[in-house]
């Protein structure tokens, strides 16, 4: 009889332990799932913030590249007119512009962004290199013109005319960018993923590759 009572007491204690263990396990399970969901949500938010920041950087690169193209298209057009009446003054301005161009890599940075987020890598292969080569060649032309003296030669006029034509074409392509997307998170994320940027960068690269 005592043995049976002892057995019943043990069974009761085991049942009691199990009844306490199940809620605890359920609480821990819910806590674990909730923690994982929160962590996952946090990671998603962090990734979105990174993409948005990158999109904003790309947007600013487009804005600066357009401004640069606009300024240099106007500048080289003015040189082509000014050298006819004041050759040495135009040469001095060309030398100053060369110093500016040698330090500026705005267009190169834009094409680097485009290569990194390209929807189709094949169409943008070497885009940054093409931009860098164009900038170096334009800088060299203006440096040489600035170093020379006297009336401009027909070759010098042709070289500046070609630079002017390139910048006008670049400006035309960049003007097609949807600048009204500024300030929209979803648009900045799309931009970081290559949308809106890739088509424009491809057209710019085609101009530079000519």
Residue frames as qw, qx, qy, qz and C-alpha x, y, z in Angstrom:
[[0.000, 0.886, 0.464, 0.000, 0.00, 0.00, 0.00],
 [0.306, -0.804, 0.117, 0.496, 2.79, 2.38, 0.93],
 [0.442, -0.123, 0.610, 0.647, 4.56, 1.46, -2.31],
 [0.241, 0.623, 0.649, 0.363, 1.45, 2.31, -4.31],
 [0.129, -0.942, -0.241, 0.197, 1.08, 5.66, -2.53],
 [0.416, -0.583, 0.344, 0.607, 4.73, 6.43, -3.22],
 [0.398, 0.188, 0.681, 0.585, 4.27, 5.60, -6.90],
 [0.097, 0.823, 0.537, 0.154, 1.19, 7.81, -7.12],
 [0.274, -0.874, -0.024, 0.400, 3.10, 10.64, -5.47],
 [0.431, -0.314, 0.517, 0.670, 5.95, 10.32, -8.00],
 [0.297, 0.468, 0.691, 0.464, 3.50, 10.27, -10.91],
 [0.050, -0.919, -0.383, 0.075, 1.82, 13.37, -9.55],
 [0.347, -0.731, 0.199, 0.553, 5.15, 15.17, -9.24],
 [0.419, -0.021, 0.643, 0.641, 6.13, 14.18, -12.82],
 [0.179, 0.700, 0.630, 0.284, 2.78, 15.38, -14.16],
 [0.187, -0.921, -0.188, 0.284, 3.21, 18.63, -12.27],
 [0.411, -0.493, 0.396, 0.657, 6.68, 19.16, -13.70],
 [0.341, 0.269, 0.696, 0.571, 5.41, 18.52, -17.21],
 [0.052, 0.847, 0.524, 0.066, 2.52, 20.92, -16.72],
 [0.242, -0.864, 0.063, 0.436, 5.01, 23.62, -15.76],
 [0.476, -0.269, 0.563, 0.620, 7.49, 22.70, -18.53],
 [0.395, 0.529, 0.657, 0.364, 5.05, 22.99, -21.45],
 [0.060, 0.968, 0.239, -0.038, 4.12, 26.66, -20.89],
 [0.385, -0.739, 0.323, 0.449, 7.78, 27.52, -20.35],
 [0.516, 0.006, 0.667, 0.537, 8.74, 25.81, -23.62],
 [0.294, 0.743, 0.551, 0.242, 5.94, 27.61, -25.43],
 [0.137, -0.962, -0.037, 0.233, 7.05, 30.96, -24.00],
 [0.453, -0.519, 0.503, 0.522, 10.64, 30.31, -25.05],
 [0.486, 0.303, 0.691, 0.442, 9.49, 29.25, -28.52],
 [0.165, 0.905, 0.383, 0.087, 7.39, 32.38, -28.95],
 [0.292, -0.869, 0.176, 0.359, 10.28, 34.50, -27.69],
 [0.531, -0.232, 0.610, 0.540, 12.66, 32.83, -30.14],
 [0.398, 0.558, 0.624, 0.375, 10.32, 33.31, -33.10],
 [0.008, -0.972, -0.225, 0.068, 9.64, 36.93, -32.14],
 [0.411, -0.707, 0.334, 0.469, 13.37, 37.63, -31.80],
 [0.515, 0.040, 0.662, 0.543, 14.07, 36.12, -35.21],
 [0.266, 0.774, 0.525, 0.237, 11.29, 38.15, -36.82],
 [0.169, -0.960, -0.026, 0.223, 12.57, 41.35, -35.22],
 [0.491, -0.483, 0.495, 0.530, 16.13, 40.58, -36.32],
 [0.472, 0.335, 0.671, 0.464, 14.97, 39.81, -39.86],
 [0.121, 0.914, 0.379, 0.079, 12.95, 43.02, -39.97],
 [0.324, -0.850, 0.175, 0.377, 15.92, 44.99, -38.67],
 [0.527, -0.191, 0.602, 0.569, 18.17, 43.50, -41.35],
 [0.364, 0.620, 0.600, 0.351, 15.66, 44.35, -44.07],
 [0.057, -0.979, -0.177, 0.088, 15.40, 47.92, -42.80],
 [0.452, -0.657, 0.362, 0.482, 19.19, 48.21, -42.64],
 [0.511, 0.114, 0.653, 0.547, 19.55, 46.92, -46.21],
 [0.222, 0.813, 0.492, 0.218, 16.89, 49.33, -47.41],
 [0.224, -0.936, 0.019, 0.269, 18.64, 52.23, -45.69],
 [0.508, -0.390, 0.518, 0.567, 21.92, 51.27, -47.34],
 [0.418, 0.414, 0.658, 0.469, 20.25, 51.06, -50.76],
 [0.050, 0.938, 0.341, 0.016, 18.53, 54.39, -50.22],
 [0.349, -0.802, 0.221, 0.430, 21.83, 56.03, -49.26],
 [0.493, -0.109, 0.635, 0.585, 23.52, 54.55, -52.32],
 [0.311, 0.674, 0.604, 0.288, 20.65, 55.73, -54.49],
 [0.094, -0.970, -0.125, 0.188, 21.07, 59.26, -53.15],
 [0.439, -0.556, 0.444, 0.548, 24.79, 59.15, -53.94],
 [0.446, 0.243, 0.696, 0.508, 24.02, 58.04, -57.49],
 [0.150, 0.875, 0.456, 0.063, 21.41, 60.78, -57.85],
 [0.222, -0.896, 0.116, 0.366, 23.94, 63.42, -56.79],
 [0.492, -0.260, 0.604, 0.570, 26.48, 61.97, -59.22],
 [0.366, 0.563, 0.640, 0.373, 23.97, 62.38, -62.06],
 [0.028, -0.964, -0.241, 0.105, 23.20, 65.96, -61.00],
 [0.363, -0.737, 0.327, 0.467, 26.89, 66.88, -60.81],
 [0.510, 0.018, 0.673, 0.535, 27.68, 65.19, -64.13],
 [0.278, 0.763, 0.535, 0.235, 24.89, 67.11, -65.84],
 [0.155, -0.960, -0.026, 0.231, 26.09, 70.38, -64.33],
 [0.481, -0.488, 0.497, 0.532, 29.64, 69.64, -65.44],
 [0.472, 0.314, 0.676, 0.471, 28.56, 68.77, -68.97],
 [0.134, 0.906, 0.395, 0.067, 26.47, 71.94, -69.17],
 [0.279, -0.882, 0.154, 0.347, 29.31, 74.15, -67.92],
 [0.472, -0.358, 0.600, 0.538, 31.97, 72.62, -70.19],
 [0.443, 0.539, 0.629, 0.344, 29.73, 72.61, -73.25],
 [0.053, 0.978, 0.203, -0.008, 29.16, 76.32, -72.71],
 [0.420, -0.754, 0.316, 0.394, 32.83, 76.94, -71.86],
 [0.539, -0.078, 0.639, 0.542, 34.26, 75.22, -74.94],
 [0.342, 0.738, 0.521, 0.259, 31.68, 76.95, -77.15],
 [0.114, -0.980, -0.015, 0.161, 32.83, 80.29, -75.74],
 [0.527, -0.499, 0.479, 0.494, 36.48, 79.37, -76.39],
 [0.545, 0.320, 0.632, 0.448, 35.70, 78.64, -80.02],
 [0.178, 0.907, 0.313, 0.220, 34.39, 82.18, -80.38],
 [0.346, -0.911, 0.095, 0.201, 36.83, 84.04, -78.13],
 [0.687, -0.271, 0.411, 0.534, 40.01, 82.70, -79.74],
 [0.499, 0.612, 0.419, 0.448, 39.08, 84.48, -82.96],
 [0.020, 0.929, 0.055, 0.365, 39.42, 87.90, -81.33],
 [0.271, -0.786, 0.483, -0.275, 41.74, 87.16, -78.41],
 [0.828, 0.202, -0.523, 0.000, 43.78, 84.01, -78.99],
 [0.343, 0.298, -0.693, 0.559, 46.10, 84.32, -75.98],
 [0.442, -0.239, 0.387, -0.773, 43.26, 85.12, -73.59],
 [0.896, 0.019, -0.160, -0.414, 41.41, 82.03, -74.82],
 [0.685, 0.281, -0.631, 0.233, 44.60, 79.99, -74.35],
 [0.018, -0.325, 0.631, -0.704, 44.90, 81.16, -70.74],
 [0.703, -0.122, 0.210, -0.669, 41.33, 80.09, -70.09],
 [0.879, 0.176, -0.412, -0.165, 42.01, 76.72, -71.68],
 [0.422, 0.331, -0.708, 0.459, 44.97, 76.20, -69.35],
 [0.334, -0.240, 0.508, -0.757, 42.82, 77.04, -66.32],
 [0.849, 0.019, -0.050, -0.526, 40.11, 74.63, -67.46],
 [0.728, 0.285, -0.620, 0.067, 42.71, 71.88, -67.87],
 [0.074, 0.291, -0.726, 0.618, 43.73, 72.23, -64.23],
 [0.615, -0.081, 0.306, -0.723, 40.08, 71.93, -63.23],
 [0.873, 0.179, -0.285, -0.352, 39.46, 68.87, -65.40],
 [0.495, 0.370, -0.747, 0.247, 42.59, 67.10, -64.15],
 [0.083, -0.157, 0.738, -0.651, 41.15, 67.15, -60.61],
 [0.639, 0.082, 0.207, -0.736, 37.56, 66.35, -61.50],
 [0.057, 0.089, -0.975, -0.194, 36.31, 62.77, -61.81],
 [0.525, 0.165, 0.367, -0.750, 32.55, 63.39, -61.64],
 [0.742, 0.328, -0.305, -0.498, 31.71, 61.63, -64.89],
 [0.407, 0.300, -0.858, 0.090, 34.01, 58.72, -64.03],
 [0.191, -0.037, 0.781, -0.594, 32.29, 58.25, -60.68],
 [0.673, 0.231, 0.114, -0.694, 28.89, 58.24, -62.37],
 [0.731, 0.338, -0.519, -0.286, 29.95, 55.48, -64.73],
 [0.178, 0.245, -0.891, 0.338, 31.51, 53.54, -61.87],
 [0.471, 0.076, 0.552, -0.684, 28.15, 53.64, -60.09],
 [0.745, 0.335, -0.156, -0.555, 26.49, 52.47, -63.30],
 [0.516, 0.350, -0.781, -0.036, 28.89, 49.56, -63.74],
 [0.036, -0.155, 0.852, -0.500, 28.38, 48.45, -60.13],
 [0.447, 0.275, 0.624, -0.579, 24.59, 48.42, -60.39],
 [0.301, 0.275, -0.565, -0.717, 24.14, 47.63, -64.09],
 [0.812, 0.151, 0.328, -0.458, 21.07, 45.71, -65.15],
 [0.914, 0.383, 0.072, 0.114, 23.10, 44.40, -68.09],
 [0.544, -0.655, 0.296, 0.433, 26.85, 44.40, -67.41],
 [0.660, 0.202, 0.494, 0.529, 27.76, 43.72, -71.05],
 [0.259, 0.830, 0.332, 0.367, 26.37, 47.07, -72.19],
 [0.216, -0.961, 0.112, -0.129, 28.39, 49.00, -69.62],
 [0.887, -0.188, 0.081, 0.414, 31.64, 47.08, -69.72],
 [0.567, 0.065, 0.103, 0.815, 34.51, 49.58, -69.60],
 [0.004, 0.877, 0.379, 0.297, 32.16, 52.56, -69.13],
 [0.448, -0.860, 0.018, 0.244, 34.21, 54.12, -66.33],
 [0.631, -0.228, 0.393, 0.629, 37.41, 53.58, -68.30],
 [0.354, 0.571, 0.480, 0.565, 35.90, 55.27, -71.36],
 [0.180, -0.952, -0.224, -0.105, 34.89, 58.23, -69.21],
 [0.583, -0.674, 0.185, 0.415, 38.35, 58.48, -67.68],
 [0.596, 0.082, 0.460, 0.653, 40.02, 58.28, -71.08],
 [0.186, 0.784, 0.403, 0.434, 37.81, 61.04, -72.46],
 [0.346, -0.933, -0.071, 0.070, 38.55, 63.30, -69.49],
 [0.649, -0.440, 0.313, 0.535, 42.28, 62.69, -69.83],
 [0.497, 0.337, 0.488, 0.634, 42.23, 63.43, -73.55],
 [0.004, 0.901, 0.323, 0.289, 40.17, 66.60, -73.06],
 [0.504, -0.819, 0.063, 0.266, 42.55, 67.73, -70.32],
 [0.655, -0.174, 0.397, 0.619, 45.59, 67.08, -72.51],
 [0.353, 0.619, 0.447, 0.541, 44.10, 69.07, -75.40],
 [0.172, -0.954, -0.179, -0.167, 43.32, 72.07, -73.21],
 [0.640, -0.629, 0.177, 0.405, 46.74, 71.88, -71.53],
 [0.609, 0.081, 0.427, 0.663, 48.50, 71.93, -74.87],
 [0.171, 0.785, 0.373, 0.464, 46.40, 74.79, -76.18],
 [0.391, -0.916, -0.070, 0.043, 47.18, 76.71, -72.99],
 [0.678, -0.443, 0.287, 0.511, 50.90, 76.07, -73.44],
 [0.525, 0.380, 0.430, 0.629, 50.93, 77.29, -77.04],
 [0.062, -0.606, -0.126, 0.783, 50.88, 80.92, -78.14],
 [0.069, 0.209, -0.494, -0.841, 49.59, 83.01, -80.99],
 [0.655, 0.124, -0.162, -0.728, 46.55, 82.41, -83.18],
 [0.738, -0.066, 0.634, -0.223, 44.87, 79.05, -82.91],
 [0.023, 0.236, -0.835, -0.496, 45.59, 76.44, -85.52],
 [0.665, -0.014, -0.382, -0.642, 42.83, 74.69, -87.43],
 [0.584, -0.034, -0.804, 0.106, 43.70, 71.50, -85.53],
 [0.088, -0.056, -0.637, 0.764, 43.30, 73.18, -82.16],
 [0.469, 0.052, 0.022, -0.881, 39.93, 74.57, -83.18],
 [0.694, 0.012, -0.610, -0.382, 38.85, 71.15, -84.38],
 [0.422, -0.016, -0.824, 0.379, 39.95, 69.48, -81.14],
 [0.132, 0.108, 0.496, -0.851, 38.02, 71.90, -78.95],
 [0.579, 0.073, -0.263, -0.768, 35.06, 71.55, -81.30],
 [0.622, -0.024, -0.774, -0.117, 35.11, 67.79, -80.76],
 [0.203, -0.102, -0.743, 0.630, 35.23, 68.23, -76.98],
 [0.332, 0.104, 0.159, -0.924, 32.34, 70.65, -77.20],
 [0.638, 0.031, -0.518, -0.569, 30.33, 68.22, -79.31],
 [0.481, -0.061, -0.853, 0.193, 30.94, 65.39, -76.81],
 [0.031, -0.146, -0.608, 0.780, 29.80, 67.46, -73.87],
 [0.479, 0.087, -0.087, -0.869, 26.69, 68.59, -75.70],
 [0.656, -0.015, -0.681, -0.325, 25.81, 64.97, -76.45],
 [0.350, -0.096, -0.806, 0.467, 26.49, 63.94, -72.84],
 [0.188, 0.105, 0.342, -0.915, 24.29, 66.79, -71.66],
 [0.589, 0.021, -0.384, -0.710, 21.50, 65.71, -74.00],
 [0.613, -0.083, -0.785, -0.032, 21.60, 62.16, -72.58],
 [0.255, -0.135, -0.694, 0.660, 21.79, 63.22, -68.93],
 [0.305, -0.009, 0.065, -0.950, 18.91, 65.64, -69.43],
 [0.643, -0.123, -0.570, -0.496, 16.71, 62.61, -70.00],
 [0.327, -0.057, -0.839, 0.431, 17.21, 61.44, -66.42],
 [0.389, -0.687, -0.507, -0.346, 14.06, 61.67, -64.23],
 [0.241, 0.275, -0.460, 0.809, 15.26, 64.28, -61.72],
 [0.517, -0.427, -0.029, -0.741, 11.78, 64.48, -60.19],
 [0.826, -0.221, -0.518, -0.013, 12.41, 61.23, -58.29],
 [0.279, 0.348, -0.544, 0.710, 14.51, 63.05, -55.69],
 [0.339, -0.285, 0.438, -0.782, 13.32, 62.51, -52.13],
 [0.879, -0.061, -0.081, -0.466, 11.38, 59.31, -52.76],
 [0.525, -0.466, 0.708, -0.076, 12.74, 56.29, -50.87],
 [0.835, 0.239, 0.495, -0.028, 11.43, 53.72, -53.33],
 [0.589, 0.805, -0.064, 0.037, 12.95, 55.64, -56.25],
 [0.074, -0.803, 0.587, -0.071, 16.34, 55.85, -54.55],
 [0.685, -0.217, 0.693, -0.054, 16.26, 52.09, -53.95],
 [0.794, 0.535, 0.288, 0.006, 15.36, 51.48, -57.61],
 [0.315, 0.899, -0.300, 0.041, 18.21, 53.78, -58.61],
 [0.365, -0.624, 0.689, -0.059, 20.66, 51.83, -56.44],
 [0.740, 0.052, 0.671, -0.009, 19.53, 48.65, -58.18],
 [0.364, -0.068, 0.642, 0.671, 20.29, 50.05, -61.62],
 [0.235, 0.712, 0.645, 0.150, 16.87, 51.25, -62.72],
 [0.092, 0.982, 0.134, -0.099, 16.75, 54.73, -64.29],
 [0.288, -0.774, 0.441, 0.351, 20.58, 54.86, -64.17],
 [0.637, -0.065, 0.688, 0.342, 21.50, 52.02, -66.53],
 [0.540, 0.675, 0.460, 0.203, 19.72, 53.34, -69.66],
 [0.063, 0.994, -0.073, -0.042, 21.23, 56.82, -69.25],
 [0.468, -0.649, 0.541, 0.259, 24.71, 55.50, -68.47],
 [0.704, 0.188, 0.614, 0.303, 24.60, 53.24, -71.54],
 [0.416, 0.854, 0.262, 0.169, 23.78, 56.21, -73.77],
 [0.174, -0.934, 0.293, 0.106, 26.57, 58.29, -72.22],
 [0.638, -0.357, 0.621, 0.283, 28.98, 55.40, -72.73],
 [0.667, 0.498, 0.490, 0.258, 27.97, 55.13, -76.38],
 [0.192, 0.980, -0.008, 0.060, 28.80, 58.81, -76.82],
 [0.358, -0.793, 0.478, 0.122, 32.20, 58.40, -75.16],
 [0.731, -0.105, 0.634, 0.229, 33.01, 55.24, -77.10],
 [0.623, 0.752, 0.217, 0.008, 32.57, 56.97, -80.48]]
